């Protein structure tokens, strides 16, 4: 036999017996080998029994397996139809059962059960929830997203395979509570749900400032400073929460706190008294405009003025000294208005369906 013939035979045997020249696809743990020959069958093709690759994830929809071979195709990957074995969930937040993102959870709800799960989120992640039932039933899926009001998904007598983003889970531990829909009957329900990672990026804040005073009435941010008021003071704090200055109010109510581009702060007192504090928190000027019983708009900054609507009149107030530069009365009874500034130092007043433009 020639060297060429020997090489061909060796290559042929290598291919037949799985030598280094041919790497068969490894079977997942879900594959079966009924005849014990070391080869299995899954997803419509042969695979090699031996060192197993990771198990296929469970399919979210039973319709993902049109040929009935026990495997489906979802999210551009093979999945296993049939689902996970039922588990025993926790019955309180303290005993909540840990789960993973994108992992199908199966459980049985009897009577008035309430089930608890928890998930560890290493970094802020977008999520959705999919559910299905056997037999049909209705449950509430409540996720503690770290907000004062948790997110609730009601799966009412129908499977839900909607994977559009429902929000973001911040870094940390989050709890999932599953209980009966409020008006549901207490029949037994076999349910499945998945906490999915969703196709949306989530961001954590680059700065988080904790105010030292929880009784703040208004809070605004500008000029790298947080300004807030209560009935005693207006305070300015930096990014660490340390106080920069405070301005005594003597139990007056400050409204419409408005940081301006030059580091000053404008606000109303007693409904119709417009004030301006300098960057050090000292009163620069104060002016009374309109009626103390009239409604006020927000404070809008232009190049040289502060623009406010008060008691049916638009006022332009000089930023330099608080003098009234000009005004326009649009109604004696008041309107819902909007004030804008545009290029070339112009002011736009929108009242109902009328749009008025002024030179400031």
Secondary structure by P-SEA (a helix, b strand, c coil): ccaaaaaaaaaaaaaaacccccccccccccccccccccccccccbbbbccccccccccccccccccccccbbbcccbbbbcccccbbbbbccccbbbbbbccbbbbbbbccbbbbbbbbbbcccccccccccccccbbbbbbbcccccbbbbbbbcccccccccccccccccbbbbbbbccccccccccbbbbbbccccbbbbcccbbbbbcccccccccccccbbbbbcccbbbbbccccccccccccccccccccccccccbbbbcccccbbbbbcccccccccccccccccccccccccccbbbbbcccbbbbbbccccccccccccccccccbbbbbbccbbbbbbcccbbbbbcc
